[in-house]
Amino acid sequence: MTRVFNRYLLGDFIKNFLITLGVLTFVMYVGAVVQAIDYMSRGISGLLILKIFALNIPFTLSFVIPMSVLTTVLLHFGRLSADGEITAMKSCGISLWQTAAPIVFCAVLLSAVCLYLNAELSPRSHFARRQMLRDLGEEDPLALLEEGRFANDFPGVKVYVGKKADRQLEDIILYQFDDKGARAEVRAKSGTVDFNPETRVMEIDLRQVRLTEYDPDHPDDQTKARTLSADSYPITLDLRQMLRKGKINKKPSDMTFAELVRSIQNVRQTFPDIQEANVPRLRTKMAVDANKRLALAMSCFSFTLLAIPLGIRSHRKESSLGIALALVLMFTFYLFIIIADALVERPEWRPDMIPWIPVLGSQLLGCLLLFRNR
């Protein structure tokens, strides 16, 4: 009899999970339709557009699968409880642990799938997507300006940004080069950056600027350099050629988990242009990213342990309550991820451990509630 119940429960769960996965994936891709229309208006073929969005599927699934598992388990066990099937199973000698076992096993398998997505497939496809967009001249160059390290991708300049919030920049260092080497050094307290995708022109408006112009015949002689100050200093960069060159540098989000771990251990080797003061911050940022990938993969298992007793306690067939509860739990989970990202400036607080708080908390609370409902 137990096998019959297990086949029934697992079959119903898989069917509902696939439906939920399809719906949530569709919702996630609705916004991409506008971007696809924009690409088509720029003359990009439909086949290339499909390839671009296909390369984004692993990244989307790494988030959608945990959400689908959580929602499906809540609705699944809420319906079983409301129909009295949980009580009927207990009266037949089938414990809650036996009832939950096939669903938990399925969640473990899905966690393994998410682990592969987050550790290997998603970063590889993300890098391939960036490469394709670069070849098409469609990559957003603003994404190349990363906090705490020099960006060497721009023609004729090397740019360092201390802090970046959308298009607002702080603590900026910019070196301008010509055929003879460094021509000028520009330091600015703040600035704004804008990029025109039609003309492929980037404009950087620097404020509170100190400009050091080197002598063209003696660029290494600081005594012959001329220093100027200005309230603002605009810089215009034509990026048409850069956006069509073949090779691009990997960012942490493009690295596989193994590459990310090696980069954490050898930050200076991976990013040779990084300033010494920014090494701890970049190492912490990559450690947070690595732990987020692992925590997100484990969330399938954790959410299942918590959602089973919560679904039983809800005693509702209606999907509205289950979906609302799933949204609250997912919001709580991502809130901790946001907090971890916000604390990369404070390595001593170990923000890399923060993503594990909701994961381990869900497991402990779920096991406790399952024990009480056994």
Secondary structure by P-SEA (a helix, b strand, c coil): caaaaaaaaaaaaaaaaaaaaaaaaaaaaccaaaaaaaaaaacccaaaaaaaaaaaaaaaaaaaaaaaaaaaaaaaaaaaaaaaaaaaaaaacccccccaaaaaaaaaaaaaaaaaaacccaaaaaaaaaaaaaaaccccccccccccccccccccbbbbbcccccccccbbbbbbbccccccbbbbbccbbbbbcccccbbbbbbcbbbbbbcccccccccccbbbbbccbbbbbbbccccccccbbbbccccccaaaaaaaaaccccccccccccaaaaaaaaaaaaaaaaaaaaaaaaaaaaaaaaaaaaaccccaaaaaaaaaaaaaaaaaaaaaaaaaccccccccccccaaaaaaaaaaaaaaaaaac
